[in-house]
Amino acid sequence: MKFEVKTASLGVNGTFQFNHVRLDRDYNHLLCLGICPSQVVFNMWDKGEISKGKGGKLVRMAEGQSVTHKITKRFSEMQAIEQLPGAIRKIMHGQGG
């Protein structure tokens, strides 16, 4: 099981911008970690969900290219970091691991 990990700090508008999301890399799940002044939050999706837009709208990082994207998430769309171990266990059991 391979994870692509992206981090972003909480912006003044209350969102995280996770940059350089690539679908051409070898990973199973995208794990996004949001860094706030007093806590860390997360969300994750399997690569198929990301490619279908279920993790959020993929926006091109640069005009004229289709390799790297960004996903913007609101704080309310994220989960407390304390829930991360359980979420990973759920994925591992779902994959037979």
N, C-alpha and C positions, 0 to 999 in steps of 0.2 A: 504494500500500500504506500503510494507516494503522495506527498502533499506539496503543493506550491504555496508558499507563505508570503503574504503581502501585509505591510503595515502602513498605517496612516495616522496622523494626529487629527484630533477634532478641530475642525475649522470654526471660524467665528460665526458661520451660518448654521452650525449644528450638524454638519455632515463630515463624513470621511471620504477622501478620494483615493481609491486604491489604483495605483498606476502600473503600467506595463504588464497587464494581464495578457498572457499569450496562450493561444489554443494549440500552437504547434509544438509545445513542450511536452515531455513525458511525465505526466502526473495524473492521479486519480481524483483528487479533491483540491479545491482552492480554499485555503484557510486565510481569512482576513482578520487581522488584529487591529482594533481601534485603540489608540492611546489617548487617554484623557488625563487631565491634571491629577485626578484622585483615583482613577481606576482604569482597568483594561477590559475591553469588551471584544466579542468575536462573532463571526458568522462563517459558515462554510457551505459549500455546494459541491456536488460531484461535477466533473468536467462536462458531462453531457448536459446537465442543467445550465451550466454557464453558457455553453454553445447555443442553447435554445432560448437564452435570455431570462431564464427563471431566477438567476441570481441578481438580476438587474440589467439595465440597458448597457450594452457594450458600446462605448464611444471611442472612436479612433484617437490615438494620441497625436497623430500628425496627419495633415491633409495628404491624400494621395497614397497612403499606405494602409494595409489591412492586417498587419502582423501584431502590433501592440495596441492594447485598448486600456480604458480606465472604467471603473465602476464606482459610482457614487452611492453611498448608503447613509441614511439618516441614523442618528443615535438610537432612535426607537426601533430600528430594524436589527439591532445587534443584541447579543445575549451576554450575560455576566460571565466573566472568565471562569468562575467557579463551576460553570456547567460544561466546560470544555472536556474534561476527562470522560464524563458520561456520554457526551456526543461522539467522541472518538471510539469509545467502547461499542456504542450502538452501530457505528459504521463497520467496525471490525467484525462484530457478530453477524451483521447483515451480509458480509462478504465471505462468511465461513471461516473467519480468522480468529 
